Every structure is written in structure tokens, then in C-alpha cells.
Amino acid sequence: MIRTWDMVGRKKPDPLLYLSACEALGVDPSVSVAFEDSPNGVLAAKRAGMTAVAVPNSVTQQFDLSLADYQLTSLAEANLEFFKNIASSFV
């Protein structure tokens, strides 16, 4: 699913973008995971009640992403074990 700020009229860190996506998919934000590369993205995910995974890029790697529930250096780290770990926290 692709959602952009102009579809909801608000930009991150407002959570509406994530809440809109969860509603369209019929899923509860509390059992949803957002992958973000910026502080505003992480904050939007957290405000939506989602689990936030920070994966900084070369521009955002020096930013404070400590609000994220998890921090990865690459999406390659998001393997099956990683997702099992996250899923176990939803139970």
C-alpha cells in the first residue's frame, strides 16, 4: 500500500498518514510495524500507536532516532528472527 501526505492533508510527525493506512488495511496500529528513516517518521509511527523501526539513511544517520522501538543499520537485518521477535511482543 502506498499512502502519501497529500492523500490525508497532513505531514509527519502527524500520525494521520499511518492511521489512514491501518484503517484502509483493516489492521490495528498496535499490531503494526512502521519502518522509518527520520525522526519525524518515527514520531508519527509512535503517535499512531505502532511499533517503530528506525533504519537511517546516509542523511539521517546522525539524527536522534532513539524514540524508535528498534534500530537497524540496514533493511537486510529485518530477517525472519527479527519479525518473530516483534510478533512475540504483540501477544
C-alpha distances in whole Angstrom, upper triangle without the diagonal:
4,7,10,13,15,13,14,17,18,17,17,19,19,16,15,12,11,13,11,8,10,12,9,8,12,13,15,15,18,17,13,13,12,14,15,18,20,22,20,17,18,20,17,16,19,20,17,19,16,18,17,18,19,19,21,22,25,25,24,26,29,27,27,24,27,25,22,22,22,23,22,24,21,18,21,22,19,21,21,24,22,19,22,24,21,20,24,24,22,25
4,7,10,12,10,12,15,15,15,15,17,17,15,14,10,11,13,11,8,11,13,11,11,15,15,17,16,19,19,15,15,13,13,14,16,18,20,18,15,17,19,16,15,19,19,17,19,17,18,18,18,19,19,20,20,23,23,22,24,27,25,26,23,26,24,22,23,23,23,22,23,21,18,21,23,20,22,23,26,23,21,24,26,23,23,27,26,24,27
4,7,8,7,8,11,11,11,12,14,14,12,10,7,8,10,8,7,10,12,10,11,15,15,17,15,19,19,15,15,13,14,14,16,17,19,16,13,16,17,14,14,17,17,15,17,16,18,17,18,19,19,20,21,24,23,21,24,27,24,25,22,25,23,21,22,23,23,23,24,23,20,23,24,22,24,25,28,25,23,26,27,23,24,27,26,24,28
4,5,6,7,9,9,9,10,13,12,12,10,7,10,12,10,10,13,14,13,15,18,18,19,17,21,21,18,17,14,15,14,15,15,17,14,12,16,16,13,14,18,17,15,19,18,19,18,19,19,19,20,20,22,21,20,23,25,23,24,22,24,22,21,23,24,23,24,25,23,21,25,26,24,26,28,30,27,25,28,29,25,26,30,28,27,30
4,5,5,6,5,5,8,11,10,10,9,6,10,12,10,11,14,15,15,17,19,20,20,18,21,22,19,18,15,16,15,16,15,16,13,12,15,15,12,14,17,16,15,18,18,20,18,20,19,20,20,20,23,21,20,23,25,22,23,21,24,22,21,23,24,24,25,26,25,23,27,28,26,29,30,32,29,27,30,30,27,28,31,29,28,31
4,5,5,7,8,11,14,13,13,11,9,13,14,12,13,17,17,16,18,21,22,22,21,24,25,22,22,19,20,18,19,19,20,16,15,19,19,15,17,20,19,18,21,21,23,22,23,23,24,24,23,26,24,23,26,28,25,26,25,27,25,25,27,28,28,28,29,28,26,30,31,29,32,33,35,32,30,33,34,30,31,34,33,31,34
4,6,8,10,13,15,13,13,10,8,11,12,9,10,14,14,12,15,18,19,20,18,22,23,20,20,18,19,19,21,20,21,18,16,19,19,16,17,20,19,17,20,20,22,22,23,24,24,25,25,28,26,25,28,30,27,28,26,28,26,25,27,28,28,29,30,28,26,30,31,28,31,32,34,31,29,32,32,29,29,33,31,29,32
4,6,8,11,13,10,10,7,6,10,10,8,10,13,12,12,15,17,18,18,17,20,22,19,20,17,19,18,20,19,20,16,15,18,17,13,15,18,16,14,18,18,21,20,22,23,24,25,25,28,26,25,28,29,26,26,25,27,24,23,25,27,27,28,30,29,27,30,31,28,31,32,34,31,29,32,32,28,28,31,30,27,31
4,7,10,12,10,11,9,9,12,13,11,13,16,16,16,19,21,21,21,19,23,25,22,22,20,21,20,21,19,20,16,16,19,17,14,17,19,17,16,20,20,23,22,24,24,25,25,26,28,26,24,28,29,26,26,25,27,24,24,27,28,28,30,31,30,29,32,33,31,34,35,36,33,31,34,34,30,31,34,32,30,33
4,7,9,6,8,7,7,11,12,11,13,16,16,17,19,21,21,20,18,21,23,20,20,17,19,17,18,16,16,12,12,15,14,11,14,16,14,13,17,18,20,19,21,21,23,22,23,26,23,21,25,26,22,23,21,23,21,21,24,25,25,27,28,28,27,30,31,29,32,33,34,31,29,32,32,28,29,32,30,28,32
4,6,6,8,8,7,10,12,12,14,16,17,18,20,22,21,21,18,21,22,19,19,15,16,14,15,13,13,9,9,13,11,9,12,14,13,13,17,17,19,17,19,18,19,19,20,22,19,18,21,22,19,19,18,20,18,18,21,23,22,24,25,25,24,28,28,26,30,31,32,29,28,31,30,27,28,31,28,27,31
3,4,7,8,8,9,12,13,13,15,17,18,20,21,20,19,16,18,20,17,16,13,13,11,12,10,9,6,6,9,8,6,9,11,10,11,14,14,16,14,15,15,16,16,17,20,17,15,18,19,16,16,14,17,15,15,18,19,19,21,22,22,21,25,25,23,27,29,29,26,25,28,27,23,25,28,25,25,28
4,6,9,9,10,12,14,15,16,18,19,21,22,20,19,15,17,19,17,16,13,14,11,12,10,8,5,6,8,6,4,8,9,8,10,13,13,15,13,15,14,16,16,18,20,18,15,18,19,15,14,13,15,12,13,16,18,18,20,22,22,22,26,25,24,27,29,29,25,25,27,26,23,25,27,24,24,27
4,6,7,9,10,11,13,14,16,17,19,20,19,17,14,16,19,17,16,14,16,14,16,13,12,8,9,10,8,5,9,10,8,8,12,13,15,14,17,17,19,19,21,24,21,19,22,22,19,18,16,18,15,16,18,20,21,23,25,25,24,28,27,25,29,30,31,27,26,28,27,24,25,27,25,24,27
4,6,6,6,9,10,11,12,14,16,16,15,14,10,13,15,13,13,11,14,13,15,14,13,10,9,10,8,4,6,8,6,5,9,10,13,12,15,16,19,19,21,24,23,20,22,23,20,19,17,18,15,14,16,19,20,22,24,24,23,26,26,23,26,27,28,24,23,25,24,21,22,24,22,20,24
4,5,5,6,8,10,10,12,14,15,14,14,11,14,16,14,15,13,16,15,18,17,16,13,12,13,12,8,9,11,9,7,11,12,15,15,18,19,21,22,24,27,25,23,25,26,23,22,20,21,18,18,20,22,23,25,27,26,25,28,28,25,28,29,30,27,25,27,27,23,24,26,24,22,25
4,6,5,6,9,10,11,13,14,14,14,11,15,16,13,14,11,13,13,16,15,15,12,10,12,12,8,9,12,11,9,12,12,15,14,16,17,19,20,21,24,23,21,23,25,22,22,19,21,18,17,19,21,21,23,25,24,22,25,25,23,26,27,28,25,23,26,26,22,23,26,24,22,25
4,5,5,6,9,10,11,12,11,11,8,11,12,10,10,8,11,12,15,15,15,12,10,11,11,7,7,10,9,6,9,8,11,11,14,15,17,19,21,24,23,20,23,24,22,21,18,19,16,15,16,18,19,20,23,22,20,23,23,20,23,23,25,22,19,22,22,18,19,22,20,18,21
4,5,5,6,9,10,10,9,9,7,10,12,10,12,11,14,15,18,18,18,15,13,14,13,9,9,11,9,6,9,9,13,14,17,18,21,22,24,28,26,24,26,28,25,24,21,22,18,17,18,20,22,24,26,25,23,26,26,23,25,25,27,24,21,23,23,20,20,22,20,18,21
4,5,5,6,9,10,10,11,10,14,15,13,14,13,16,17,20,20,20,17,15,16,16,12,12,14,13,10,13,13,16,16,19,21,22,24,25,29,27,25,28,30,27,26,23,25,22,20,21,23,24,26,28,27,24,27,27,24,27,27,28,26,23,25,26,22,22,25,23,21,24
4,5,5,6,8,9,10,9,13,13,10,12,11,14,15,18,19,19,17,14,15,16,12,11,14,14,11,13,12,14,15,17,19,20,22,23,27,26,24,26,28,26,25,22,24,21,19,20,21,22,23,25,24,21,24,24,21,23,24,25,23,20,23,23,20,19,23,21,19,22
4,5,5,6,5,6,6,10,10,8,10,11,14,16,19,20,20,18,15,16,16,13,11,13,13,9,11,10,13,14,16,19,21,23,25,29,28,26,27,30,27,26,23,24,21,19,19,20,22,23,26,24,22,24,24,21,23,22,24,21,18,20,21,18,17,20,19,16,19
4,5,5,6,8,8,12,12,11,14,14,18,19,23,23,23,21,18,19,19,15,14,16,15,11,13,13,16,18,20,23,24,27,28,32,31,29,31,33,30,29,26,27,24,22,22,24,26,27,29,28,25,28,28,24,26,26,27,25,22,24,24,21,20,23,21,18,21
4,6,8,10,11,15,15,13,15,15,18,20,23,24,24,22,19,20,21,17,16,19,18,14,16,15,18,19,21,23,25,27,28,32,31,29,31,34,31,30,27,29,26,24,24,25,27,27,30,28,25,27,28,24,26,26,28,26,22,24,26,22,21,24,24,20,23
4,6,9,10,13,12,11,13,14,17,19,22,24,25,23,19,20,21,18,16,18,18,15,15,14,16,18,20,22,23,26,27,31,31,29,30,33,31,30,27,28,25,23,22,23,25,26,28,26,23,25,25,22,23,22,24,23,19,21,23,19,18,21,21,18,20
4,7,9,12,11,11,14,15,19,21,25,26,26,24,21,21,22,19,17,18,18,14,15,14,17,19,21,24,25,28,30,34,33,31,33,35,32,31,28,29,26,24,23,24,27,27,30,28,25,27,27,24,25,23,25,24,20,21,23,20,18,21,20,17,18
4,6,9,8,7,11,13,16,19,23,24,24,22,19,19,19,17,14,16,16,12,12,11,13,16,18,21,23,26,28,32,31,29,30,33,30,29,25,26,23,20,19,21,23,24,27,26,23,25,24,21,22,21,22,20,17,18,19,16,14,17,16,13,15
4,5,6,7,10,13,16,18,22,23,22,21,18,17,18,15,13,13,13,10,9,9,11,14,17,20,23,25,28,32,31,28,29,31,29,27,24,24,20,19,17,19,22,24,27,26,23,26,25,21,23,21,22,20,17,18,18,15,14,16,14,11,13
4,5,5,8,9,13,15,19,19,19,17,15,14,14,12,9,10,10,7,6,5,8,11,14,17,19,22,25,28,28,25,26,28,25,23,20,20,17,15,14,16,19,21,24,23,21,24,23,19,21,21,21,19,16,18,17,14,13,16,14,11,14
4,6,8,11,14,16,20,20,19,19,16,14,14,13,10,10,11,8,5,5,7,11,14,17,20,23,26,29,29,26,26,28,25,23,20,19,16,14,13,15,18,20,24,24,21,24,22,19,21,20,20,17,15,16,15,12,11,13,10,8,11
4,7,10,14,16,20,21,21,20,17,16,17,15,12,12,14,11,9,7,7,11,13,17,19,22,25,29,29,26,26,29,26,24,21,20,17,15,13,15,18,19,23,22,20,22,20,17,18,17,17,15,12,13,13,9,8,10,9,6,9
4,7,10,13,17,18,18,18,14,13,15,13,9,11,13,10,8,5,6,9,11,14,16,19,22,26,26,23,24,26,24,22,19,19,16,14,12,13,16,17,20,20,17,19,18,15,16,16,17,14,11,13,13,10,9,12,11,9,12
4,7,10,13,15,16,15,12,11,13,12,8,10,13,10,10,6,5,6,7,11,13,16,18,22,22,20,20,23,21,19,16,16,14,11,10,10,13,14,17,16,13,16,15,12,14,14,15,12,10,12,12,9,10,13,12,11,14
4,6,10,12,12,12,9,8,11,9,6,9,11,10,10,7,6,5,6,8,10,13,15,19,19,16,17,20,18,17,13,15,13,10,10,10,12,13,15,14,12,15,15,12,15,16,17,14,12,15,15,12,13,16,15,14,18
4,7,10,11,12,8,8,11,11,9,11,14,13,13,10,9,6,5,6,7,10,12,16,16,14,14,17,16,15,12,14,13,9,10,9,10,10,12,11,9,12,12,10,13,15,16,13,12,16,15,13,15,18,17,17,20
4,6,8,9,5,6,9,9,8,11,13,13,14,12,11,7,6,5,6,7,10,13,13,10,12,14,12,12,9,12,11,9,11,10,10,10,12,11,11,14,14,13,16,19,19,16,16,19,18,16,18,21,19,20,23
4,7,9,7,8,11,12,11,13,16,16,17,15,14,10,8,6,5,4,6,10,9,7,8,11,9,11,8,12,12,10,13,12,10,10,10,10,11,14,14,14,18,21,21,18,18,22,21,18,21,24,22,23,27
4,5,5,6,9,10,11,12,14,16,17,15,14,11,10,7,8,7,8,11,9,6,9,10,7,9,7,11,11,10,13,13,11,13,13,14,14,18,18,17,21,24,24,20,21,24,23,20,23,25,23,24,28
4,5,5,6,9,10,11,12,14,15,14,14,11,11,8,11,9,12,14,12,8,10,11,7,7,5,8,8,9,12,13,12,14,15,16,17,21,20,19,23,25,25,21,22,25,23,20,23,25,23,24,27
4,5,5,6,9,10,10,12,14,14,14,11,13,11,13,12,14,16,14,11,13,14,10,10,9,12,10,11,14,15,15,17,18,19,19,23,22,21,25,27,27,23,23,26,25,22,24,26,24,24,28
4,5,5,6,9,10,11,13,11,12,9,10,9,11,11,13,16,14,11,14,15,12,12,9,12,10,10,13,13,13,15,16,17,16,20,19,18,22,24,24,20,20,23,22,19,21,24,21,21,25
4,5,5,6,9,10,11,9,9,6,7,7,10,11,13,16,15,12,13,14,11,10,7,9,7,6,9,10,11,13,15,16,15,19,18,17,20,22,22,18,18,21,19,16,19,21,18,19,22
4,5,5,6,9,10,10,11,8,11,10,14,14,17,19,18,14,16,16,13,11,9,10,7,8,11,13,14,16,18,20,19,23,22,20,24,25,25,21,21,23,22,18,21,23,20,20,23
4,6,5,6,9,9,11,9,12,12,15,15,18,21,19,16,18,19,16,14,12,14,10,10,13,15,16,18,20,21,20,23,22,20,24,25,25,22,21,24,22,19,21,23,20,19,23
4,5,5,6,5,7,6,9,10,13,15,18,21,20,17,18,20,17,15,12,13,10,9,10,12,14,16,19,19,17,21,20,18,21,22,22,18,17,20,19,15,17,19,17,16,20
4,5,5,5,7,6,10,11,15,16,19,23,21,18,19,20,17,15,12,12,8,8,9,12,14,17,20,20,19,23,21,19,22,23,22,19,18,20,18,15,17,18,15,15,19
4,5,7,10,10,14,15,18,19,22,25,23,20,22,22,19,17,14,14,11,11,13,16,17,20,23,24,23,26,25,22,25,26,26,22,21,23,22,18,20,21,18,17,21
4,6,9,10,13,15,18,20,23,26,25,21,23,24,21,19,16,17,13,13,13,16,18,21,23,24,22,25,24,21,24,24,25,22,20,22,21,17,18,20,17,15,19
4,7,9,13,15,18,20,24,27,26,23,24,25,22,19,16,16,12,12,11,14,17,20,23,23,22,25,23,20,23,23,23,20,18,19,18,14,15,17,14,12,15
4,6,10,12,15,18,21,24,24,21,22,23,20,18,15,15,12,10,9,12,14,17,20,20,18,21,19,17,19,19,19,16,14,16,15,11,12,15,12,11,14
4,7,10,13,16,19,23,23,19,19,21,19,17,13,13,10,8,6,8,11,13,17,17,16,18,16,14,16,16,16,13,11,13,12,8,10,12,10,10,13
4,6,10,12,15,19,19,15,16,18,15,14,10,10,8,5,5,7,9,11,14,14,13,16,15,13,16,17,17,13,12,15,14,10,13,15,13,13,17
4,6,10,13,16,17,14,13,16,14,13,9,10,9,6,6,5,6,7,10,11,10,13,11,9,13,15,15,11,11,14,13,10,13,15,14,15,18
4,6,10,13,13,10,10,12,11,10,7,9,9,6,8,6,5,6,8,9,10,13,11,11,15,17,17,13,14,17,16,14,17,19,17,19,22
4,7,10,11,9,8,12,11,12,9,11,12,10,11,9,6,5,6,6,7,10,10,10,14,17,17,14,15,18,17,15,19,21,20,21,24
4,7,8,5,5,8,8,10,8,11,13,11,14,11,8,8,7,8,10,13,13,13,17,20,20,17,18,22,21,19,22,24,23,24,28
4,5,5,6,9,10,12,12,15,16,15,17,15,12,10,8,9,11,13,14,15,19,22,23,20,21,24,23,22,25,27,26,28,31
4,6,6,8,10,13,14,17,19,18,20,18,14,13,10,11,14,16,17,18,22,25,26,23,24,28,27,25,29,31,30,31,35
4,6,7,8,12,13,16,18,17,20,19,16,15,13,14,16,19,19,21,24,27,28,25,26,29,28,27,30,32,31,32,35
4,5,5,8,9,12,14,14,17,15,12,13,11,13,15,18,18,19,22,26,26,22,24,27,25,24,27,29,27,28,32
4,6,8,9,12,14,13,16,14,11,11,9,11,14,16,16,17,21,24,24,21,23,26,24,23,26,28,26,28,31
4,7,9,11,14,14,17,16,13,13,12,15,17,20,19,21,24,27,27,24,25,28,26,25,29,30,28,30,33
4,6,9,11,12,15,15,12,14,13,16,18,21,20,21,24,27,27,23,25,28,25,24,27,29,26,28,31
4,6,8,9,13,13,11,13,14,17,18,21,20,20,24,27,26,22,23,26,24,22,25,26,24,26,29
4,6,6,9,9,8,11,12,14,16,19,17,17,21,23,22,19,20,22,20,18,22,23,21,22,26
4,5,8,9,8,12,13,16,17,20,18,18,21,23,22,18,20,22,19,17,21,21,19,21,24
4,6,9,9,13,15,18,18,21,19,18,22,23,22,18,19,21,18,16,19,20,17,18,22
4,5,7,10,13,15,15,18,15,15,18,19,18,15,15,18,15,13,16,17,15,16,20
4,7,10,14,15,15,17,15,13,16,17,16,12,13,15,12,10,13,14,11,13,16
4,7,10,12,12,14,11,10,13,15,13,10,11,13,11,9,13,14,12,14,18
4,7,9,10,12,10,10,13,16,15,11,13,16,13,12,16,17,16,18,21
4,5,7,9,6,8,11,14,13,10,13,15,14,13,17,18,18,20,23
4,7,8,7,10,13,16,16,13,16,19,17,17,20,22,21,23,26
4,5,6,8,11,14,15,12,14,18,17,17,20,22,22,23,26
4,5,5,8,12,13,11,12,15,15,15,17,20,20,21,24
4,5,7,10,12,10,12,15,15,16,18,20,21,22,25
4,6,9,9,7,10,13,12,13,16,17,18,20,22
4,7,8,5,7,10,10,10,13,15,16,17,20
4,6,5,6,9,10,11,12,14,16,17,19
4,5,5,6,9,10,10,12,15,16,17
4,5,5,6,9,10,10,13,15,16
4,5,5,6,9,10,11,13,15
4,5,5,6,9,10,11,13
4,5,5,6,9,10,11
4,6,5,7,9,11
4,5,5,7,10
4,5,5,7
4,5,6
4,6
4
